[in-house]
């Protein structure tokens, strides 16, 4: 059983070979173990232990980033120069009707 001599390389190679042969076969674990004269509990124990060893050997995968880099840029600005010389700067997403009211108000009376 795996727990008695878990680091015997020859025994581990034998079990890796047996498990690989079982995976290529069309047999159930029970039928495969019976045909190969191996204990079913030993088969399951070795399969579990070898999978755990393989997992230990794999390098830890870096965590998937939750956020992606973002570059914040200011919104586009529209600049209006009125005949009076007044400069009005409004964000490009500003409401056009509000901008028209502002220009009308600024153009009617000098500040």
HUUR-V997860 format. One record per residue. RES is the residue in one small letter. SS is DSSP state (h for helix, s for strand, l for the rest). OMEGA is omega as a letter, one per 30 degrees, with the letter a starting at -180 (NA if undefined). Layout:
res=RES ss=SS omega=OMEGA
res=RES ss=SS omega=OMEGA
This chain:
res=x ss=l omega=a
res=x ss=l omega=a
res=x ss=l omega=a
res=x ss=l omega=a
res=x ss=l omega=a
res=x ss=l omega=a
res=x ss=l omega=l
res=x ss=l omega=a
res=x ss=h omega=a
res=x ss=h omega=l
res=x ss=h omega=l
res=x ss=h omega=l
res=x ss=h omega=l
res=x ss=h omega=a
res=x ss=h omega=l
res=x ss=h omega=l
res=x ss=h omega=l
res=x ss=h omega=a
res=x ss=h omega=l
res=x ss=h omega=l
res=x ss=h omega=l
res=x ss=h omega=a
res=x ss=h omega=l
res=x ss=h omega=a
res=x ss=l omega=l
res=x ss=l omega=a
res=x ss=l omega=l
res=x ss=l omega=l
res=x ss=h omega=a
res=x ss=h omega=a
res=x ss=h omega=l
res=x ss=h omega=a
res=x ss=h omega=l
res=x ss=h omega=a
res=x ss=h omega=a
res=x ss=h omega=l
res=x ss=l omega=l
res=x ss=l omega=a
res=x ss=l omega=l
res=x ss=h omega=l
res=x ss=h omega=l
res=x ss=h omega=l
res=x ss=h omega=a
res=x ss=h omega=l
res=x ss=h omega=l
res=x ss=h omega=l
res=x ss=h omega=l
res=x ss=h omega=a
res=x ss=h omega=l
res=x ss=h omega=l
res=x ss=h omega=l
res=x ss=h omega=l
res=x ss=h omega=l
res=x ss=h omega=l
res=x ss=h omega=l
res=x ss=h omega=a
res=x ss=h omega=a
res=x ss=l omega=l
res=x ss=l omega=l
res=x ss=l omega=l
res=x ss=l omega=l
res=x ss=l omega=a
res=x ss=l omega=l
res=x ss=l omega=a
res=x ss=l omega=l
res=x ss=l omega=a
res=x ss=l omega=l
res=x ss=l omega=l
res=x ss=l omega=a
res=x ss=l omega=l
res=x ss=l omega=a
res=x ss=l omega=l
res=x ss=l omega=l
res=x ss=l omega=l
res=x ss=l omega=l
res=x ss=l omega=a
res=x ss=s omega=l
res=x ss=s omega=l
res=x ss=s omega=l
res=x ss=s omega=l
res=x ss=s omega=a
res=x ss=l omega=l
res=x ss=l omega=a
res=x ss=l omega=a
res=x ss=l omega=l
res=x ss=l omega=l
res=x ss=s omega=l
res=x ss=s omega=l
res=x ss=s omega=a
res=x ss=s omega=l
res=x ss=s omega=a
res=x ss=l omega=a
res=x ss=l omega=l
res=x ss=l omega=l
res=x ss=l omega=a
res=x ss=h omega=a
res=x ss=h omega=l
res=x ss=h omega=l
res=x ss=h omega=l
res=x ss=h omega=l
res=x ss=h omega=l
res=x ss=h omega=a
res=x ss=h omega=l
res=x ss=h omega=a
res=x ss=h omega=a
res=x ss=h omega=a
res=x ss=h omega=a
res=x ss=h omega=a
res=x ss=l omega=l
res=x ss=l omega=a
res=x ss=l omega=NA
